[in-house]
Amino acid sequence: MTRRHRRKKGEHEDFDTDIMHLLNLTPLMDIMTVLVVFLLITAVFLSITIQELTVPTAAGGAASNRLNFSIEVIVRKAGLEVANGSSVVAAIPKKGDQYDLATLAAILVRLKSQYPDKEDATVLMEPDIKYDYLIELMDAVRETTVKSEGSNQLQKYTLFPKVSLGDAP
């Protein structure tokens, strides 16, 4: 003969309330809310900058009567060369392992004073040059900081904002 045990109605209710006390999610939700707010406040928001470049095309434009003068900064493993389209104007050797951007800026400021309407320049790179150097050189060709006359304050001076890229000859 099998005995059947009947549970009282109160036993189920006690069991359900014990589980509800074990699974009380209110403190967990409070902690998660505070954590999300904290992470949003302390998050670092990155800004992505876009470099605008002028890429030369295979189809040339119409011939013009203007003087064929172009500013080329040639990046070599040994140093930098500044050319005018037909010949090298200046050669700047490396200082240690770094390119001499200060000398480059001085030469470009002098060229900008000679050709104030010129806005474009070309950066020509040899293979196996680090990408970081390319960005530094593009920034140096675009603008530099110079001391204003009569004071020691540094001001940004726009050189050649339209930068083209290419392979070095």
N, C-alpha and C positions, 0 to 999 in steps of 0.2 A: 504494500500500500504506500503510495507516494503522498508525501505531505506537501501541501501548497501553503507557502507563506504569503500572506497578503501584507503589503506595506500600507502604512497609514498615509493619508494624504499629506500630512505635515512633513514626512521624511523627504518627499520630493522637493518641497518648497525650501527646506533647509539646505539640501544639496545644491539647488539652483542659486541660492543666495550666497553660498560659500564660493561657488565658481565666479559669480559676479564680483565678489570682493577680491578674488585672485586676479581677475581680468579687468580691474578698474583702469581704464585708459585715460582718464582725465589728467593725472600727473604726467603721463607720457606725452600727451598732446600739448600740455603747457611747456614742457621741456623742448619739444620740437619747434613750437612757435618762437620761443626765445632764441633757439639755435638758428632758425632761418633768418630772423631779424638781425642777429649778430653777424651772420655770414654775409648778408646783403650790405650791411653798413661797412664792414671791413673788406669787402671785395675790391680788388684792383681792376679798374676798368681800363682796358687797353684801347688806344686809339691807333688806327691803321692809317698810315699816310700813303698817298699814292704819288709816285714820281711820274711827272709828265715828261715824255721823251718825244723827240722828233726822229723818226726812223727814215733814213733815205730810201727812196724807191728806185727800182731799176729803170723806170721810164724817167728820163730827165725832163726838166722844164724847158720853156722857150729860152733861147739865148738872149742875153741882155747886153746892153752897152756898158754896164757898170764894171768897175775894176774887180777882177776875180780875186778877192781877198777873203780868206777864211781863217779862223782861229782854230788850231788843232792842238790838243794836249795829248801827246803820245805817252802812254804808260809802258815802260819797259822794266825788266827785272832789275836793271842797274840804276834806274832813275827815271826822271821825267824829261820830256822834250817839248818845247813849245814851237810850233811851226806856223807859217803863214799861208800854207797851201802849196807852196812850191819849194821852200827851203826851211831848214831849222833855224829859228831865231835865237833860242836859248836852250841849253842843256843843264838840267838840275840833277846832280847826283844825290843818291840817298844819304841820309844822316843815320848811320847805324843800320837798323832794319826798317826805318820809317821813311816815307817820302817827305821831302821838305815842302810842306804846304805853305809856309810863310813866304818863302822865296817865290813860289808859284803865284801866290796872291799879289805880291809886289809887281811881278811882271804883268799880270793880268790887269792890275789897276793902271799901269802905264799904258797898256794897249787900249784900255777903255777910254783913257783921256785923249788918246790920239784918234780913236774912232768912237765917238760918243753915241752915234746912232746904231752901231752894231749890237745886236742882241743875241746872236746865235754863235755857238761854239760846238766843236766836236771833240769827244773824248775817244781816243783810239787805244785799245788794249791789246797787249800781247796775250797769248794763251797762258794759262796757269797763273794768273794774277788773282789774288783773293778778292772775293766779292765785297768785303768790307772796305778795301782800298778804293774800289769803284765808287761806292757811295760817298766816301770822304772826298774824293776828287770831284765828283759831280757837285757836291755842296760847295767846295772851294771855287769851282768855276762859276756857280750861280751867284754867290755873294761872299763878301768878306766883311770883317770889322776893321774900321780905321778910326784913329783918334781925330776928333774934330779940332779945327784950328782954334787956338786960344784956350783950350781946356783939355783935360785929360780924360774926358768922357769918350767911350767907344760908341760908334754908330755903325749900323749895318749899311753897307754900300753894295748896291746891286750891280753885278758885273754883266754876265751873259746868261739870262734866265732860260733861254731856249737851248737845251743841251741835246746833242745827237750822239749816238753811240756807234762804234764800228770796230773792226779788227785793225790792228796796227800793221803797217806795211813791213 
